[in-house]
């Protein structure tokens, strides 16, 4: 009996200790993440327009009216397409480029690994606003530095990005964020035992075969994590595109679409919150597809 009581007391103390440790994080999560998310969804189902200041004192539920309005708006499909382009350049541009550069540095195929590692990661240290202003001066319009260089070879050259304004934005995002994935992949490549790769080479495996059969399976979990980071980062892109957009509808994305509905002109907070909810749903769908793809290929870390 005494032994059972001691076990119960020990178990009770452990539960209280766990609850005490978890409680601060749980309170922080509920107050900073869960409550604003739930409140945003509720607000998207109302007709709230800013209270009495904006002449909207009678708040009532209107159901899915804001969501219906989103899918009836042609601008939504344009900004969604732009966001999907950013997601694609992130997953199929930043991740492969980051992995290739990290593999080259980890295998010390080039000299000066520390120098290249610093230079590649440097764009992540600079604020996106500064990068946006810099690249606007480089090649955002017909009078940019890019066009001045082009005209030295072809004096009659015309600005080529006027019909594809998303191209400069995608190039900048590819250059800017690839360095982050280089650091993530490089840190995880260092966990792989070099002796395993060397043993495979002794058995006749080529560098490509070692990469495909040893390195990639060992990093499958990291690749999925990076893909999730890329998806979430792509859907919430704001500051860089806000600076480079110059109110150009052709380069607008979901976050700017939401911002314009909430803070430009007459505020439409239900519509803005509905857009944010749609963004979260799209993010979940893309993440689920990423997980399904991982299971299809059977990758395990």
C-alpha positions in Angstrom: 0.0 0.0 0.0 2.8 2.4 0.9 4.6 1.6 -2.3 1.4 2.3 -4.3 0.9 5.6 -2.5 4.4 6.6 -3.2 3.9 5.8 -6.9 0.7 7.8 -7.0 2.3 10.8 -5.2 5.3 10.6 -7.7 2.9 10.4 -10.6 0.9 13.4 -9.4 4.0 15.5 -8.8 5.2 14.6 -12.4 1.8 15.7 -13.9 1.9 18.9 -11.9 5.5 19.6 -13.0 4.6 19.0 -16.6 1.5 21.2 -16.4 3.6 23.9 -14.7 6.2 23.8 -17.5 3.7 23.6 -20.3 1.3 26.3 -19.0 3.3 29.4 -19.9 3.8 28.2 -23.5 0.1 27.1 -23.7 -1.1 30.5 -22.5 1.3 32.3 -24.9 0.0 30.2 -27.8 -3.6 30.7 -26.9 -3.3 34.4 -26.5 -1.0 35.2 -29.5 -1.9 32.5 -32.1 -5.2 30.6 -31.3 -7.3 33.5 -30.1 -6.4 35.9 -33.0 -7.0 33.1 -35.5 -10.5 32.3 -34.1 -11.4 36.0 -33.8 -10.3 36.5 -37.4 -12.5 33.7 -38.6 -15.5 35.1 -36.6 -14.9 38.6 -37.9 -14.9 37.4 -41.4 -18.5 36.1 -40.9 -19.8 39.6 -39.9 -20.4 42.9 -41.5 -18.0 44.8 -39.2 -16.5 47.9 -40.9 -14.7 49.7 -38.1 -17.5 50.5 -35.6 -19.2 53.9 -35.1 -16.2 55.9 -36.4 -16.9 54.5 -39.9 -20.7 54.5 -39.5 -21.1 50.8 -38.8 -22.3 50.4 -35.3 -24.7 47.5 -35.9 -22.6 44.4 -36.2 -24.4 41.2 -37.4 -23.4 37.9 -38.8 -23.7 37.6 -42.6 -22.3 34.1 -43.1 -20.0 33.4 -46.0 -20.8 36.6 -47.8 -17.2 37.8 -47.7 -15.9 34.4 -49.0 -18.3 34.4 -51.9 -17.2 37.9 -52.7 -13.5 36.8 -52.8 -14.2 34.0 -55.3 -16.2 36.4 -57.5 -13.4 38.9 -57.6 -11.1 38.5 -60.7 -8.3 40.2 -58.8 -8.2 37.3 -56.3 -7.3 34.8 -59.1 -4.5 37.1 -60.4 -2.9 37.5 -56.9 -3.4 33.8 -56.3 -1.5 33.0 -59.5 1.3 35.3 -58.5 1.5 33.6 -55.1 1.6 30.2 -56.7 4.5 31.4 -58.9 6.4 32.4 -55.7 5.6 29.0 -54.1 6.9 27.2 -57.2 10.1 29.3 -57.4 10.6 28.7 -53.6 10.1 24.9 -53.8 11.7 24.2 -57.2 14.2 27.1 -57.2 15.3 28.0 -53.7 15.4 24.5 -52.3 17.3 22.8 -55.1 19.7 25.7 -55.4 20.2 25.8 -51.7 20.8 22.0 -51.6 23.3 22.0 -54.5 25.3 24.9 -53.0 25.3 23.3 -49.5 26.4 19.9 -51.0 29.3 21.6 -52.9 30.4 23.4 -49.7 30.0 20.3 -47.5 32.0 18.2 -49.9 34.6 21.0 -50.1 34.5 20.8 -53.9 35.5 24.5 -53.9 38.0 26.3 -51.8 37.1 29.1 -49.4 34.1 27.4 -47.9 33.7 30.0 -45.1 33.9 32.9 -47.5 31.2 31.4 -49.8 29.0 30.4 -46.9 29.1 34.0 -45.6 28.4 35.6 -49.1 25.5 33.2 -49.9 23.8 33.9 -46.5 24.4 37.7 -46.6 21.1 38.6 -48.4 19.2 37.2 -45.4 20.9 39.7 -43.1 19.8 42.7 -45.2 16.2 44.0 -44.6 13.8 43.2 -47.5 12.9 46.8 -47.9 16.5 47.8 -48.7 16.8 44.9 -51.1 13.5 45.9 -52.8 14.8 49.5 -53.3 18.1 48.3 -54.5 16.7 46.0 -57.1 14.1 48.6 -58.2 17.1 50.8 -59.1 18.9 47.8 -60.8 16.2 46.7 -63.3 12.6 47.6 -62.4 12.0 50.1 -65.2 13.2 51.4 -68.5 15.7 53.7 -66.9 17.3 51.1 -64.6 20.9 50.0 -64.5 20.0 46.8 -66.2 18.6 48.6 -69.2 21.6 50.9 -69.4 23.9 47.8 -69.6 21.6 46.2 -72.2 21.6 49.3 -74.3 25.4 49.3 -74.5 25.1 46.2 -76.6 21.8 47.0 -78.3 21.0 50.7 -78.4 17.4 49.9 -79.6 16.6 47.5 -76.9 13.2 48.0 -75.1 12.4 47.2 -71.5 11.6 43.5 -71.6 9.9 43.0 -68.2 6.9 45.3 -68.9 4.8 42.3 -70.0 6.2 40.0 -67.3 6.6 42.2 -64.2 6.8 39.2 -61.9 10.1 38.0 -63.3 12.2 40.6 -61.4 10.3 39.8 -58.2 10.9 36.0 -58.6 14.6 36.5 -59.4 15.1 38.7 -56.3 13.3 36.1 -54.1 15.4 33.3 -55.5 18.6 35.2 -54.8 17.5 36.4 -51.4 16.2 33.3 -49.7 18.3 30.5 -51.1 21.0 31.3 -48.6 18.8 30.4 -45.7 18.3 26.9 -47.1 22.0 26.6 -47.8 22.7 27.0 -44.1 19.9 24.5 -43.1 21.1 21.9 -45.5 24.8 22.4 -44.7 24.1 22.0 -41.0 22.3 18.7 -41.6 24.8 17.4 -44.2 27.5 17.6 -41.5 25.5 15.0 -39.5 26.0 12.4 -42.2 29.0 10.2 -41.5 31.6 10.8 -44.3 32.9 7.3 -43.8 29.6 5.9 -45.2 30.0 8.0 -48.4 33.6 7.0 -48.7 32.8 3.3 -48.2 30.2 3.6 -51.0 32.8 5.1 -53.3 35.2 2.2 -52.5 32.4 -0.2 -53.5 32.2 1.7 -56.9 29.5 4.2 -56.3 29.7 7.5 -58.1 29.2 10.9 -56.6 25.7 11.0 -58.1 24.8 7.6 -56.8 26.0 8.4 -53.3 24.0 11.6 -53.4 20.8 9.8 -54.5 21.0 6.7 -52.3 22.7 8.0 -49.2 22.4 11.8 -48.8 18.9 12.5 -50.1 17.2 9.7 -48.0 19.1 10.9 -44.9 17.8 14.5 -45.5 14.2 13.7 -46.5 12.8 15.0 -43.3 14.8 18.2 -43.6 13.7 18.7 -47.2 10.0 18.4 -46.1 10.6 20.9 -43.3 12.3 23.3 -45.7 9.4 22.9 -48.1 6.9 23.8 -45.4 9.0 26.9 -44.5 9.1 27.8 -48.2 5.3 27.5 -48.6 4.5 29.5 -45.5 7.0 32.1 -46.3 5.8 32.4 -49.9 2.2 32.9 -48.9 2.9 35.7 -46.4 5.4 37.6 -48.6 4.7 41.3 -48.1 7.5 43.8 -47.5 9.8 43.0 -50.4 6.8 42.9 -52.9 5.3 46.0 -51.3 8.5 47.9 -52.1 8.9 46.5 -55.6 5.2 46.6 -56.6 4.7 50.4 -57.0 0.9 49.7 -56.9 1.3 47.4 -59.9 -1.7 45.0 -60.0 0.3 42.5 -62.1 2.7 41.8 -59.2 0.2 41.9 -56.3 0.0 38.9 -54.0 -2.5 37.7 -51.4 -1.0 39.6 -48.5 -1.1 42.8 -50.4 -4.6 42.0 -51.6 -5.6 41.6 -47.9 -3.8 44.8 -46.9 -5.5 46.9 -49.5 -8.9 45.6 -48.4 -8.2 46.4 -44.8 -6.2 49.6 -44.8 -6.6 51.4 -48.2 -9.8 53.3 -48.9 -12.9 52.3 -47.0 -11.9 49.5 -44.6 -13.5 46.1 -45.2 -12.2 44.1 -42.3 -14.5 41.0 -42.8 -13.2 40.7 -46.4 -9.6 41.1 -45.2 -10.0 38.5 -42.5 -11.7 36.2 -45.0 -8.7 36.6 -47.3 -6.3 35.7 -44.4 -8.4 32.6 -43.6 -8.2 31.5 -47.3 -4.5 32.0 -47.1 -4.3 29.7 -44.1 -6.4 27.1 -45.9 -4.3 27.2 -49.0 -1.1 26.8 -46.8 -2.6 23.7 -45.1 -3.5 22.2 -48.5 0.0 22.7 -49.9 1.6 21.3 -46.7 -0.7 18.2 -46.8 0.3 17.7 -50.5 4.0 18.0 -49.5 3.5 15.3 -46.8 1.7 13.0 -49.3 4.5 13.5 -51.8 7.0 12.5 -49.1 5.1 9.3 -48.3 4.7 8.4 -51.9 8.5 8.5 -52.3 9.0 6.7 -49.0 11.6 9.1 -47.7 12.6 8.6 -44.1 15.2 10.6 -42.2 
